[in-house]
Every structure is written in structure tokens, then in C-alpha cells.
């Protein structure tokens, strides 16, 4: 790190208290440091993340995380369930972002430090988790309500704005049904709020000076939400030396066109501009054979 030494004391504490045989409370605290920074492009276009190290001019990230939760074991109709809820709060210091007008173009390991500015951030939210552990049908459901925000004196006029990967809602559902002792059918559903990006809200001309974009607040636009369903049918055959699992899977079963990135396109007919979305990974079937020794 260019002859600079950073010291880091990272205590971690966790505690669990059983209220009853089936109820428990848990709490945790952690102080962490990260010596690599993630630089993201908040504008439109192909999403590219750049990892850069802490240097003499760019200090490592520091963060603290506080969490508090409760868990309960349930037994309903001779089936075992687990229910938990947890909240967290994480303030962060020494975060970096590209300065206004700077981006990946022309960025090298020599000049990237001059293109970034430092600020702080916060991440907080809560998660509910329900799991069915026994029976022919098992699975789990998790829902997270979360916020991830940033504030940089040199960006967005010093006002707080959502981080690119601020995901307000996140849902994951997994269901596994044992059709026969050797045949199982499973499905996975995932949903997440779209990424936050900065878009031009209009354009204006200053004569010979050229045409300029009028941008709104930083990361004030949300891309479409991401969601899909994956299905899997698996047959297990026991062998003397282990087992063989044949699986037929379908990724993105309903062929959802999830956004990968958006770009500004010009209409040749009337010379108007509009944003268009690029999607990857449509419905993809696959077959696999697994050997377990």
C-alpha cells in the first residue's frame, strides 16, 4: 500500500439467551475493516465493477454492525418448523465513489485515485425467515426489507442517496417435495428490487457550446425488479459405492426478461431518444448427472 501501514482492531461479540425451550434471543456486534474498495458505475450502460486497493491516499473502509433477533422452534401437525426474525444496523466510513463526470473510461492503476471521492454510508433493515424441516414437503421462505444509503460531500449536493445495490425488497422461496423415496421435485423463486441508477431527465442546448444532459438526483431511478422461478426434477439411485443423481432442471421457467443494463437509443425516424433494456439468460433447460461416493 505504497509504504503506508494501516492497523485494524476488529472485535466481535455474540450472545444468545434462551427464554424458554423453544424461544431464544440473540444479539451480535462486529467491527470490521476492508482493504479493497468496490467502485461501481451509477450511470447507464454495461455494468462494470472495479476493485481497487487501499493506498496512501485512500484509507480502508471501516464499519460496525449491530444485530438483534429472535428465533422460535414450532411443531404443528407433527411437523417441525423454525421461525426467526433479525434486524441490523451498519454504519460505514471511508467509502469511495467516482467523482462527478469520472468513470471507468481511461481509468488505470496509475490515475484512479484522482477520480474518486470519500464519504460514508449506512445499511439497515430486517429479515423474516420461516423453514419447514420435516415431512414429504420441506423448504423455507425468507424476506428482507433493507436500505443501503450513501452520503458524499462532493456528490448529489451533499444529500443522502440510495446506493446502486440498495435492494428494498428481497424474497427467496424454496420448496422441495419428495414424490417417491427416489424422486423429488423442487422449485426456487427469487425476487429483488431493481438497482438504482442515474438517468438523464432531459437535454438542453447552449448554442456553440453543445448539447448537455440534465440529470436528476443521484440514483433516483429504479430499474425493473428481478424475479424468476427455477424448477428441478431429480431421481436418486443407490449404488454399493454411493449414489447417482439424475436431474432435469429449468432455469427461469417463465422466461422472465430481467434487466441487465439499459442504454440510451436514438430513433432514426424522428430523431427522438429513449431508454432501452438489455436482458440476459432467458429460459434455459439443462440435464445433469451427479455421482456421490
C-alpha positions, -999 to 999 in steps of 0.1 A, spaced: 0 0 0 27 25 -11 46 22 21 16 30 43 6 7 71 -30 5 84 -38 -11 117 -72 -27 125 -87 -39 157 -118 -60 149 -137 -72 180 -167 -94 175 -193 -102 202 -223 -125 201 -248 -137 227 -278 -160 228 -303 -162 256 -329 -190 258 -362 -175 271 -379 -209 270 -372 -243 255 -384 -230 221 -378 -193 223 -343 -176 221 -330 -141 217 -297 -133 200 -275 -102 196 -242 -95 179 -217 -68 173 -188 -67 149 -162 -41 139 -146 -47 105 -122 -32 81 -119 -38 43 -87 -31 24 -102 -33 -10 -129 -9 -24 -157 -16 -49 -161 12 -75 -194 10 -93 -208 29 -123 -241 45 -113 -249 56 -148 -264 36 -176 -246 12 -199 -228 -21 -194 -225 -26 -156 -188 -29 -146 -174 -32 -111 -138 -23 -103 -120 -35 -72 -92 -12 -61 -69 -14 -30 -64 9 -1 -35 32 -7 -16 61 10 -43 84 -4 -73 61 0 -79 47 35 -95 13 41 -132 10 47 -144 8 83 -177 -5 95 -196 -15 126 -226 -39 126 -252 -43 153 -278 -70 151 -307 -82 173 -330 -111 166 -353 -138 180 -359 -174 170 -386 -200 178 -390 -237 171 -425 -248 163 -442 -281 160 -475 -281 141 -494 -312 130 -464 -334 138 -441 -312 116 -411 -292 128 -408 -255 118 -383 -228 126 -392 -191 127 -367 -163 131 -366 -125 128 -334 -103 128 -327 -66 125 -294 -50 117 -277 -16 115 -244 -10 98 -227 24 96 -197 26 72 -168 51 69 -142 58 42 -163 46 13 -153 58 -22 -172 67 -54 -163 82 -87 -164 120 -88 -190 137 -109 -181 132 -146 -155 105 -139 -160 69 -149 -141 37 -159 -130 51 -193 -93 59 -191 -90 46 -155 -57 29 -149 -38 17 -118 -19 50 -120 -46 76 -120 -77 61 -104 -71 78 -70 -76 112 -86 -111 102 -99 -126 92 -65 -141 110 -35 -147 97 0 -179 95 21 -200 74 44 -228 50 42 -255 32 62 -271 -2 57 -301 -13 79 -332 -35 77 -348 -67 89 -353 -103 78 -380 -128 85 -372 -165 79 -395 -195 81 -384 -231 75 -402 -264 74 -378 -291 84 -397 -323 83 -423 -342 61 -425 -350 25 -426 -313 17 -399 -292 31 -384 -258 23 -380 -222 35 -391 -187 29 -370 -156 36 -380 -119 32 -357 -90 37 -366 -53 39 -334 -33 36 -320 1 30 -284 10 18 -276 47 15 -246 69 9 -236 105 16 -206 122 -1 -199 159 3 -188 161 -34 -218 142 -48 -255 148 -51 -250 183 -35 -241 165 -2 -276 149 2 -281 113 11 -289 90 -19 -295 52 -24 -266 30 -32 -266 13 -66 -272 -21 -49 -298 -8 -25 -324 -36 -27 -355 -26 -8 -373 -60 -11 -356 -94 -13 -377 -126 -14 -365 -162 -16 -388 -192 -15 -376 -228 -18 -400 -258 -19 -389 -295 -21 -414 -323 -24 -405 -359 -22 -427 -376 -48 -413 -411 -41 -384 -423 -20 -361 -418 -50 -379 -389 -69 -381 -353 -58 -394 -321 -73 -381 -287 -62 -388 -251 -71 -370 -219 -62 -385 -184 -66 -363 -153 -62 -374 -116 -62 -354 -85 -58 -360 -48 -62 -342 -33 -92 -309 -15 -90 -307 23 -85 -292 42 -114 -288 79 -125 -306 88 -157 -308 120 -178 -342 137 -174 -338 159 -204 -313 177 -227 -307 213 -234 -285 232 -259 -262 261 -253 -256 272 -288 -220 266 -299 -211 251 -265 -230 220 -275 -258 198 -260 -259 188 -224 -278 163 -203 -299 174 -174 -296 148 -146 -318 144 -116 -308 133 -81 -282 106 -80 -295 71 -83 -331 84 -83 -344 59 -109 -351 22 -103 -346 -5 -129 -373 -31 -132 -374 -57 -104 -356 -90 -108 -375 -123 -104 -376 -158 -117 -385 -194 -109 -362 -224 -112 -375 -260 -113 -357 -293 -108 -368 -329 -110 -342 -353 -96 -340 -391 -94 -316 -408 -70 -304 -443 -74 -284 -460 -47 -253 -480 -56 -229 -501 -35 -203 -474 -38 -226 -444 -33 -255 -430 -54 -262 -415 -88 -285 -384 -91 -300 -376 -125 -315 -341 -126 -337 -323 -152 -337 -285 -145 -353 -254 -159 -337 -220 -152 -361 -190 -154 -390 -213 -161 -414 -185 -172 -388 -168 -194 -387 -135 -174 -367 -108 -193 -348 -95 -163 -328 -62 -168 -291 -65 -171 -285 -29 -182 -302 -1 -200 -289 23 -227 -300 54 -245 -311 48 -281 -319 72 -309 -349 68 -332 -338 74 -368 -373 83 -379 -379 113 -357 -345 117 -340 -360 111 -305 -342 94 -277 -354 66 -255 -341 42 -230 -340 5 -239 -333 -25 -217 -309 -54 -224 -317 -88 -208 -297 -120 -204 -304 -156 -196 -339 -165 -209 -354 -199 -201 -326 -225 -200 -333 -262 -196 -304 -285 -186 -297 -321 -176 -270 -332 -151 -257 -365 -137 -241 -365 -103 -220 -392 -88 -217 -393 -50 -191 -416 -35 
